[in-house]
Amino acid sequence: VADKDVACYFEDTVRDRSGKISPKTIANWITGDVARLLNASGTEISRLKVSPARLVEMLELNENGVISGKIAKAVFEEMFQTGRTAGEVVDAKGLTQISDEAQLETAADRAISANPQAVADYRAGKQQALAFLVGQIMKETRGRANPAMVNQFLKEKLR
């Protein structure tokens, strides 16, 4: 709140939000990714191409599981550069999070069969092996797989 324009942007974003998006989440984005990009580009928040309503739209896509947190950061960067909406960026780049059970289960099966050492390590109690397998699936899906669902499928299959 040291900068009046930043405080106004925050207040406008909170006012535009749905009930799902907490003020804390908004504050974290403004002090994190928004501030980082503004500083890197030397842009004042008053010249930001992303309106409070458009920031809310992107946060809602993340909150509703349409895009992951990692993808949200990439979407925001594109919005920052171009002024396009989150929906336009997601559609144009095909960034929708994969939550299809059959597709994720197949990806989990492939990761398990391709990485027998990681499977053995996980079954021996090494939790980091699960993170490795999740990473393999995220790599295959270019970060679009729903991480919670991936973890669930892997844990079920590795029992």
N, C-alpha and C positions, 0 to 999 in steps of 0.2 A: 504494500500500500504506500510505499515511498513515492510512487509515481501516480499522479491523479488519473492519467489516461489508462494505465494498467488497472487501477482500481475500478474505473468505469467499465472497462472491458469485462472484468470479472463479474461485476454486478449485473451487467446486461446478459452475460452468459448464464448466470444463476437464474435470472428472471425468465430466460427462454427455455430452460431445461425441463425435461420431463421429471416425474418423481423418482425415476430410477437413477438418475445421475446425481451423485452427491456433490455438494459444494467443495468438499475436500478433493474429490477427483478433478473437478474443474480447476481448483487452485494448483494442484499438482501439475496439470498439463500447462497451465499458463506460466508457472515458475520453472517448468522443465522444458518441454519441447518448444513451446511458443517462444520463451525467452531465449533459448539456445539459437533458434533460427533467426530471430530478430537481431540478436547480437552478432551472429556470423555474417549477416547481410547488411548490418548497419541501418536497419529499418526501424522507424518509430512504430509503436503499436497503432497509432492513429492511421498509418498507411498500410496496415495489415490487410491482405486480400481475403482473409478468412473472417467472416462476420461471426459474432457470437452464435447466431442461429446455425451457421454452418459447422461451427465447432461442436455444438450440441448434436447435430445430425451425425457427425463422425463418432462421437462418444456413444451415441445410442446404437450405432452399428456394432461397436465393440461390446457394449453391455448386453446386447441381444444375441451375441454369438455369431453374427454375420461375418465379422472379421476378428482376428486375434489381436492381442495387444501389440505384437511385433508388426503385424500388417497395419494396424492403426497408425503407428509411427511413420511408416512408409507412405500411407495415404495422406497423412497430415503434411508431410514434406511436399508431396505433389500439389496438394491444395495451396500450400504456402507459395509455391513457385508460380502456379498457373491461375489461382483463383477459382478453379473448378470445384464443384461440390463433391462431397465424399462419395455419394452414389455414382456420380459420373466417373470418378477415378476408379472405384471398385469395379464397375461394369467394363470400362475401357481396358483395364489391365487384367481382368479375370481374377480378382483377388478374394472372392468369396470364400470363406472358411469351409472346409470340407467336413460335414457332419453326417454324411451318409454312412450308416453302420456297415453295410456290405463292403463299401469301398475301403473303409478304415480297417475292417477285419482282414480283408485281403492284404492290405499293406502291412498289417501286423504279422500275418503269416509269412509274408516274404522276408520281413526283417528277421524274424525268428529263424527261418531256414537258412538265411544267408550269413548269420552270425552265431554259429554254435558255441563259440568261446564265451561270448557275452551272455548267452543263455545259461551256460554252465556256471559262470561267475555269479549271475543273479541267484541261481538256485543254491549256490554256496553261501549266500548271504551278503554279497556285494551289491548294495543298492545303487551304486553309480553305474552298474551295468544296465539297469533299467533306463537311466537317463541316456545312455549311449544308444539303446534301441529306439527310444523316443526320438532322439536326434536323427537316426537313420530314416525314420518315417517322415520326419519334418523335412529332411533333405530331399527325399523322394517326391514329396508333395509341394516343394518350394515354399515351405512354411505355412501352408494353407490348412493342414490337418488340425482338427479340434484337439488340443493337447490333453484335455481332461478325458475325452473319449479314447484317445490313443493309450494313455496310461491305464485306463480301465481294461481295455482289450488285452493289453500286454500282461497285466497282472493276472487276469483270468486265464489266459493261455499258458502262463508260466507256473501255474500252481503245481 
